[in-house]
Amino acid sequence: MKMTYKWAALTLALCLPLSAQAHRAWMLPSATVLSGDEPWISVDAAVSNDLFYFEHFPLRIAGIGALDQAPAGGPPGMRPRPAAVLQVLAPDGSQLQPRNGAIGRYRSTFDVQLPLKGTYKLAIANQGLFARYSENGENKRWMGKADELAKAIPADAKDLVVTQNDSRMEVFVTSGAPSETVLKPTGKGLELKPVTHPNDLFAGEAATFIFLLDGKPAADVEVSVIPGGNRYRDQLGEIKTRSDANGHVSITWPSPGMYWLEAELSISENVAKPATERRASYSATLEVLPQ
């Protein structure tokens, strides 16, 4: 099997349909709405079956802990998964560095100080290609960048299917009054454009979001919302919906708590070559407060 391991972790999460994903990657902040002068948050980051419960492996983040010593999260002998690149954006758009980072057996942790008043965004974004093909009667897979594909896959490969994978994971945190600067979309991949501020969510109230693909409204995006703590429930408690023709979704929160939102879109038209199809996903951890 030909495979560049750089994109292995990304594809493990992206190759399965939304409803079939057993392992979910997430970041969990200690709080999302804070007051006081220059408060701090602590963030856990992991990949797990049960939301916000540490039982599988840590989300490896570049610059956090000793990456070469962190658990690989796979069978013995497997090379460690590549580290994700984390961006921490302050209310004025500047970038901050996480502090006190460490990687344990089941989770990564880091702290962020909030020196300015307003809304912060923590984001991890990835992009890559995943190819399936056959060679000499053997099914093979490959992962990597577009400029590497021609050299990696034989010109006479049969049944070639190339998928462009885009993923984005976000967390929003507000110190003092909410602000809007970090909510501006980047115009790349599948993104959430809040109509309701993501740090202004309350149980029993409806929140409205717009999903964008490359900066344009994305219709028919499949959205799943799951409250944390599913390990301790008989029912998953999942809320499913889809975006309308203008990319809008409305979600009414049944109770206070931390929620994990994931959205997914697959398209086969107007896909940039060498890809033949595209799959984009978005996830966020959101805190819903009591009224």
C-alpha positions as CSV (number, residue, x, y, z in Angstrom):
1,M,0.0,0.0,0.0
2,K,1.4,3.3,-1.1
3,M,0.7,6.0,1.5
4,T,2.2,9.2,2.7
5,Y,1.6,9.2,6.5
6,K,1.3,12.9,6.6
7,W,-2.5,12.8,5.9
8,A,-3.3,9.5,7.7
9,A,-4.9,11.1,10.7
10,L,-7.0,13.4,8.6
11,T,-8.3,10.6,6.4
12,L,-9.1,8.3,9.3
13,A,-11.8,10.9,10.3
14,L,-12.8,11.9,6.8
15,C,-13.2,8.7,4.9
16,L,-16.3,7.5,6.8
17,P,-19.8,9.0,6.4
18,L,-20.9,11.4,9.1
19,S,-23.2,8.9,10.8
20,A,-20.6,6.1,10.8
21,Q,-17.8,7.9,12.5
22,A,-17.0,6.0,15.7
23,H,-14.1,8.3,16.7
24,R,-14.6,12.0,17.1
25,A,-11.9,14.6,17.3
26,W,-12.6,17.6,19.6
27,M,-11.2,20.4,21.7
28,L,-12.9,21.1,25.0
29,P,-12.3,24.5,26.7
30,S,-12.7,24.9,30.5
31,A,-15.1,27.7,29.8
32,T,-16.3,29.8,26.8
33,V,-17.7,32.9,28.6
34,L,-15.4,34.6,31.1
35,S,-15.1,37.9,33.0
36,G,-12.3,39.6,35.0
37,D,-8.9,40.9,33.9
38,E,-6.9,38.7,31.5
39,P,-8.5,35.4,32.4
40,W,-7.2,32.0,31.3
41,I,-8.8,28.9,29.8
42,S,-7.5,25.3,29.8
43,V,-8.2,23.2,26.8
44,D,-8.3,19.4,26.4
45,A,-7.9,17.9,22.9
46,A,-8.6,14.3,22.1
47,V,-10.0,11.7,19.8
48,S,-12.6,9.4,21.4
49,N,-15.7,7.3,21.0
50,D,-17.6,9.1,23.8
51,L,-17.6,12.8,23.6
52,F,-15.4,14.7,26.0
53,Y,-14.2,11.5,27.6
54,F,-10.6,10.4,27.3
55,E,-10.3,6.8,26.2
56,H,-8.7,6.5,22.8
57,F,-5.8,8.8,22.0
58,P,-4.7,12.5,22.2
59,L,-5.2,15.0,19.4
60,R,-1.6,15.7,18.5
61,I,-1.0,19.5,18.1
62,A,2.2,21.0,16.8
63,G,4.2,22.7,19.5
64,I,2.2,21.0,22.3
65,G,4.3,18.6,24.4
66,A,6.9,16.1,23.2
67,L,5.4,14.9,19.9
68,D,8.1,12.3,19.3
69,Q,7.1,10.6,22.6
70,A,3.4,10.9,22.4
71,P,1.3,7.8,21.8
72,A,0.7,6.9,18.2
73,G,-3.0,6.1,18.8
74,G,-2.8,2.9,16.7
75,P,-1.5,-0.6,16.6
76,P,2.0,-1.3,18.0
77,G,4.7,-0.3,15.5
78,M,2.5,2.3,13.8
79,R,4.2,5.7,13.2
80,P,2.8,8.6,15.3
81,R,0.0,10.5,13.6
82,P,1.1,13.9,12.3
83,A,0.5,17.0,14.5
84,A,-2.3,19.4,13.7
85,V,-1.5,23.1,13.4
86,L,-3.5,25.2,15.9
87,Q,-4.3,28.8,15.4
88,V,-5.4,31.0,18.4
89,L,-6.9,34.3,17.1
90,A,-7.4,37.2,19.5
91,P,-10.3,39.7,19.2
92,D,-8.1,42.0,17.2
93,G,-7.2,39.3,14.7
94,S,-3.6,38.8,16.1
95,Q,-2.3,35.3,16.8
96,L,-1.6,34.0,20.3
97,Q,0.6,31.1,21.4
98,P,-0.8,28.4,23.6
99,R,0.9,27.9,27.0
100,N,1.8,25.0,29.3
101,G,1.2,22.4,26.6
102,A,1.5,18.7,27.3
103,I,0.5,15.4,25.6
104,G,-0.6,12.4,27.7
105,R,-1.7,9.0,26.8
106,Y,-5.3,9.9,26.1
107,R,-5.4,13.7,25.7
108,S,-3.4,16.8,24.9
109,T,-3.8,19.9,27.1
110,F,-2.8,23.6,26.8
111,D,-3.7,26.9,28.3
112,V,-4.6,30.2,26.7
113,Q,-4.5,33.6,28.4
114,L,-7.1,36.1,27.2
115,P,-5.4,39.6,27.4
116,L,-8.1,41.4,25.4
117,K,-11.8,41.8,25.8
118,G,-13.9,40.2,23.1
119,T,-14.2,36.9,21.2
120,Y,-11.3,34.5,20.5
121,K,-11.2,31.6,18.0
122,L,-9.2,28.4,18.3
123,A,-9.0,26.7,14.9
124,I,-7.4,23.6,13.3
125,A,-7.8,23.3,9.5
126,N,-6.4,20.6,7.2
127,Q,-6.5,19.9,3.5
128,G,-5.3,16.9,1.4
129,L,-6.0,14.3,-1.2
130,F,-7.0,10.7,-0.7
131,A,-6.9,8.3,-3.7
132,R,-8.2,4.8,-4.3
133,Y,-7.0,2.8,-7.3
134,S,-6.0,-0.7,-8.4
135,E,-2.7,-1.8,-9.8
136,N,-2.0,-5.3,-11.0
137,G,-5.2,-6.5,-9.6
138,E,-4.4,-5.1,-6.1
139,N,-6.5,-2.4,-4.4
140,K,-4.3,0.5,-3.1
141,R,-4.6,3.8,-1.4
142,W,-2.6,7.0,-1.3
143,M,-2.7,10.2,0.7
144,G,-0.9,13.4,0.1
145,K,-0.8,16.8,-1.7
146,A,-1.9,17.5,-5.2
147,D,1.6,18.2,-6.5
148,E,2.7,14.7,-5.2
149,L,0.0,12.6,-6.8
150,A,1.4,12.3,-10.4
151,K,4.7,10.9,-9.0
152,A,3.0,8.6,-6.5
153,I,0.3,6.9,-8.6
154,P,1.2,5.1,-11.8
155,A,-0.2,6.6,-15.0
156,D,-1.9,3.3,-15.9
157,A,-3.7,2.9,-12.5
158,K,-7.2,1.6,-12.9
159,D,-10.4,2.6,-11.1
160,L,-8.8,5.8,-9.8
161,V,-10.9,7.9,-7.5
162,V,-9.3,11.0,-6.0
163,T,-11.1,12.8,-3.1
164,Q,-10.2,16.3,-1.9
165,N,-10.6,16.4,1.8
166,D,-11.1,19.7,3.7
167,S,-11.7,19.8,7.5
168,R,-11.9,22.5,10.1
169,M,-12.3,22.3,13.9
170,E,-13.2,25.4,15.9
171,V,-13.8,26.7,19.5
172,F,-15.0,30.2,20.4
173,V,-14.3,31.8,23.7
174,T,-15.4,35.3,24.9
175,S,-13.9,37.5,27.6
176,G,-16.3,40.3,28.5
177,A,-18.6,41.4,25.7
178,P,-18.7,39.4,22.5
179,S,-17.0,40.7,19.4
180,E,-17.2,39.8,15.7
181,T,-13.7,40.1,14.2
182,V,-12.7,36.4,14.5
183,L,-16.1,35.3,13.2
184,K,-15.2,36.5,9.7
185,P,-14.9,33.4,7.3
186,T,-11.6,32.6,5.7
187,G,-13.3,31.7,2.4
188,K,-11.6,28.2,2.4
189,G,-13.4,24.9,2.9
190,L,-16.6,24.4,4.9
191,E,-17.1,27.1,7.5
192,L,-19.7,28.3,10.0
193,K,-20.8,31.9,9.8
194,P,-22.8,32.7,12.9
195,V,-26.0,34.7,12.8
196,T,-26.4,33.9,16.5
197,H,-23.1,34.5,18.3
198,P,-21.5,31.1,19.3
199,N,-21.0,32.4,22.8
200,D,-24.6,33.6,23.2
201,L,-26.4,30.2,23.2
202,F,-29.1,29.4,25.8
203,A,-31.2,26.3,26.5
204,G,-34.6,26.4,25.0
205,E,-33.6,29.1,22.5
206,A,-33.0,28.7,18.7
207,A,-29.6,29.6,17.3
208,T,-29.1,30.3,13.6
209,F,-25.9,29.6,11.7
210,I,-25.0,29.8,8.0
211,F,-22.7,27.2,6.4
212,L,-20.3,28.4,3.7
213,L,-18.2,26.5,1.2
214,D,-15.3,28.5,0.0
215,G,-17.1,31.6,1.1
216,K,-20.4,30.9,-0.6
217,P,-23.7,29.6,1.0
218,A,-23.6,25.8,1.1
219,A,-27.0,24.1,0.6
220,D,-27.9,20.6,1.9
221,V,-25.1,20.4,4.4
222,E,-25.7,17.5,6.8
223,V,-25.5,18.7,10.4
224,S,-25.3,16.6,13.5
225,V,-25.4,18.1,17.1
226,I,-24.6,15.8,20.1
227,P,-24.6,16.8,23.7
228,G,-21.5,15.8,25.7
229,G,-21.7,13.1,28.3
230,N,-23.2,10.4,25.9
231,R,-21.2,7.8,27.9
232,Y,-23.7,8.2,30.7
233,R,-26.9,8.1,28.5
234,D,-28.8,5.2,26.9
235,Q,-29.6,7.5,24.0
236,L,-27.1,9.5,21.9
237,G,-29.4,12.5,22.0
238,E,-28.3,13.5,18.5
239,I,-30.0,16.4,16.7
240,K,-29.9,16.1,12.9
241,T,-30.7,18.7,10.3
242,R,-29.6,20.1,6.9
243,S,-28.9,23.6,5.7
244,D,-31.5,25.2,3.4
245,A,-30.8,26.7,0.0
246,N,-29.1,29.7,1.6
247,G,-26.9,27.6,3.9
248,H,-29.0,28.4,7.0
249,V,-29.7,26.0,9.9
250,S,-31.6,26.6,13.1
251,I,-30.9,24.6,16.2
252,T,-32.9,24.7,19.4
253,W,-30.8,23.6,22.4
254,P,-32.7,21.2,24.6
255,S,-30.7,21.7,27.8
256,P,-27.5,23.5,29.1
257,G,-24.1,21.9,28.6
258,M,-21.3,21.3,26.1
259,Y,-22.3,20.3,22.6
260,W,-20.3,18.9,19.7
261,L,-21.5,20.1,16.3
262,E,-20.3,18.5,13.0
263,A,-21.3,19.3,9.5
264,E,-20.4,17.5,6.3
265,L,-20.8,18.1,2.6
266,S,-19.8,15.9,-0.4
267,I,-19.8,17.1,-4.0
268,S,-18.8,15.7,-7.3
269,E,-19.3,18.7,-9.6
270,N,-16.9,21.6,-10.2
271,V,-14.1,19.9,-8.3
272,A,-10.6,21.1,-8.9
273,K,-8.3,18.6,-10.6
274,P,-6.7,16.2,-10.0
275,A,-9.6,15.4,-7.6
276,T,-12.7,13.7,-8.9
277,E,-14.8,14.4,-5.8
278,R,-14.7,16.6,-2.7
279,R,-15.6,16.0,0.9
280,A,-15.6,18.9,3.4
281,S,-16.3,18.8,7.1
282,Y,-16.6,21.2,10.0
283,S,-16.8,20.7,13.7
284,A,-17.1,22.9,16.8
285,T,-17.5,22.6,20.5
286,L,-20.2,24.9,21.7
287,E,-21.4,25.7,25.3
288,V,-25.1,26.2,25.9
289,L,-25.9,28.1,29.1
290,P,-29.1,28.0,31.2
291,Q,-31.5,30.9,30.8
